[in-house]
Amino acid sequence: MLQLGTGWAVCGVCAVKFSPKSSHILSAEYDPSTRAVIVTFRNNSRYLYSNVPPEAWENWQRYRSAGEYFQGIIRRYPHTKLT
């Protein structure tokens, strides 16, 4: 379960946070139980990406350019603007 205003409302260990070196992305959080990613951009907008497989999340953290991987892979998943 996710509380959109305050972060993840799961057992405290289910969500994983990632702060990429990116000029546009501030942080990303992943919940493997729901395969959901919340991306917070530096302009304070937030988007929820659905059905993101664990492999895509893990590869994003290792990819040479977080922004490039986001544009080419993560952004293609169904998404909704949160704020």
N, C-alpha and C positions, 0 to 999 in steps of 0.2 A: 504494500500500500504506500502511496506517495502523498505527502502533504506539500502542495505546490508552493505555499508561502514560506515554509521554513526548511525545506530540504526533504530528505527521505524519512519516512516514518516506518522503517522496517527494523528488524531486530538489532540494529546498531552496527552490524557487520556485513550486511548484504550489499549495501551500496558502496561503490568504489569511486573515489574522486581523482581527477586528473587535471593538472594545471599545465597545459602545453606552453611551450615557448612560441607565442603567436602574437602578431600585432592586432588581430581581431578577436581571438577567442580568449576569454579570461579563464574559464574552467569548464569541465564536463564531469558529469556524474553518471554512473551506470548501475543499474539494478539487474543482475543476471536472472533473477526470478521472474521478472516481467519483460526482460530484454529491452528496457527503456533507457534512453540517454537524454539527459537534460544538458543543453549547452547554454552557457551564459557568455554573452559577448561583451566586449569592452564598452559598448554603448548602452549596457545594462538590459538589452533585450534578451529574452530567454525562450528557447524552443525545446519542445519535447519530440524526440525521434523515436519511433516505434519499430518493434521487430528487428532490432539490431542484434545479430548473432554475436556470441562471445568472441569469436575469432576476429570479427571486424573491430571490436573494442580493443582487444589485445594488440592487433596489428597497428592500430592508430597510435597507441602509446610508443611503439617502437619505430614508427616510420620517420624518415629523415626530415619531413616537413609536415607539421600538424595541420597547417592550413591547406596544403595541397591534398592531403589524405581526406580531410573533411570535405573539401569541394568535390573530390572525385568519388568518394565512397559514402561517407556518413550522410551527406546532404541528400542522397538519392532515396533514403528511407522515408516512409510517410512521416510527416511532421506537422506540428501545430504550434503557433506562437502562444506563449504563456503570458508574457508581459512586454 
